[in-house]
């Protein structure tokens, strides 16, 4: 499966989520922004047909330059404010996502159905959907 080199203009843009209790454990700097991605999982069969589920890693690239960083499932990544393109480096998700990072805030992206929170009907107007129709984060 191949990923496009650049996000298209139609790639969804996800912004910071509303603040919540516990954010102080993630936010260490008011000048940096934070990205947290819940990536898809895939089943890997190993050894005696034991099923093991693993999460895909992802790559984050600042839109104004080509340098990329690798991120890992659920681990917050500290980034300079700006707009980034995220590519999942696995086999289960075939779309790039653009994210807006703001100082002192957390941008969360849900690409895994089992990690996606249940949203109230009133919250849905604040959310962004991917090409598959799933809610993946908040509007910037």
C-alpha positions in Angstrom: 0.0 0.0 0.0 1.5 3.4 -1.0 0.9 6.8 0.5 0.9 9.9 -1.5 3.9 12.1 -1.1 1.9 15.2 -0.2 -1.5 15.6 1.4 -4.1 16.7 -1.1 -6.2 19.8 -0.6 -9.0 17.5 0.4 -7.1 16.0 3.4 -9.1 16.8 6.5 -7.6 19.3 8.9 -7.8 18.4 12.6 -7.3 21.0 15.3 -6.8 21.0 19.1 -9.5 19.3 21.2 -11.2 21.1 24.1 -9.1 21.1 27.3 -9.9 18.4 29.9 -8.8 17.2 33.3 -5.4 15.5 33.1 -4.0 17.7 30.3 -1.3 19.0 32.7 0.3 15.5 32.6 0.9 16.0 28.8 1.4 19.8 28.4 4.9 20.6 29.6 5.3 23.9 27.8 2.9 26.7 26.9 4.9 27.6 23.8 4.8 24.0 22.3 1.8 22.1 21.0 1.1 18.4 21.4 -0.1 15.7 19.0 -1.6 12.5 20.2 -2.8 9.9 17.6 -4.7 6.7 18.2 -3.6 4.6 15.2 -5.4 1.5 13.7 -4.5 -1.9 15.0 -3.9 -5.0 13.0 -3.8 -8.6 13.8 -0.5 -10.4 13.5 -0.3 -14.2 13.8 2.8 -15.4 15.5 4.2 -18.8 16.5 1.5 -21.3 17.5 -1.3 -19.3 15.9 -1.4 -16.8 18.8 -3.1 -13.7 17.7 -1.2 -10.5 18.6 -2.6 -7.0 17.9 -0.2 -4.2 17.1 -0.7 -0.5 16.5 0.7 1.2 13.5 3.3 4.0 13.8 3.0 7.3 11.9 5.1 10.0 10.4 4.6 13.7 11.0 5.9 16.3 8.5 5.7 20.1 8.9 4.0 21.4 5.8 6.6 24.1 5.2 9.5 21.7 5.1 10.1 18.0 4.3 11.6 16.8 7.6 9.6 14.1 9.2 9.4 12.6 12.7 8.1 9.2 13.7 5.4 9.0 16.3 4.0 6.1 18.2 0.4 5.0 19.2 -1.0 7.2 22.0 2.3 8.8 23.0 2.1 12.6 22.9 4.5 14.3 20.5 5.7 17.8 21.3 5.8 20.0 18.2 6.3 23.6 17.3 3.0 25.3 16.4 2.0 25.0 12.8 0.3 22.7 10.3 1.6 19.2 9.8 0.8 16.2 7.6 0.4 12.8 9.3 0.9 9.6 7.4 0.2 6.2 9.0 3.1 3.8 8.2 1.0 0.7 8.4 -1.3 -1.4 6.3 -4.7 -0.5 7.8 -5.2 3.2 7.0 -4.7 4.8 3.6 -5.1 8.5 4.0 -3.0 11.4 5.1 -4.4 13.7 7.7 -3.4 17.4 8.2 -3.2 18.6 11.8 -3.1 22.1 13.3 -0.8 22.4 16.3 -1.5 25.3 18.7 0.7 26.3 21.7 -0.3 24.8 25.0 -3.0 22.6 23.4 -3.4 19.0 22.5 -4.5 17.9 19.0 -5.9 14.4 19.2 -6.6 12.2 16.1 -8.6 9.0 16.4 -7.9 6.6 13.5 -8.9 3.5 15.5 -12.6 2.7 16.1 -12.0 1.1 19.5 -10.2 4.3 20.8 -12.7 6.8 19.4 -14.9 8.3 22.1 -18.7 8.3 21.9 -19.8 11.8 21.0 -23.0 13.6 21.9 -25.1 14.8 19.0 -24.4 18.4 20.1 -20.6 17.8 19.8 -20.8 16.5 16.2 -20.7 19.9 14.6 -17.3 20.5 16.2 -15.8 17.4 14.6 -14.0 16.5 11.4 -14.6 13.3 9.4 -12.2 11.4 7.3 -12.9 10.1 3.7 -14.5 7.0 5.2 -17.0 9.1 7.2 -15.5 8.4 10.7 -15.0 11.2 13.2 -11.2 11.7 13.5 -10.8 14.8 15.6 -12.0 18.4 16.2 -12.2 21.2 13.7 -9.4 23.8 14.1 
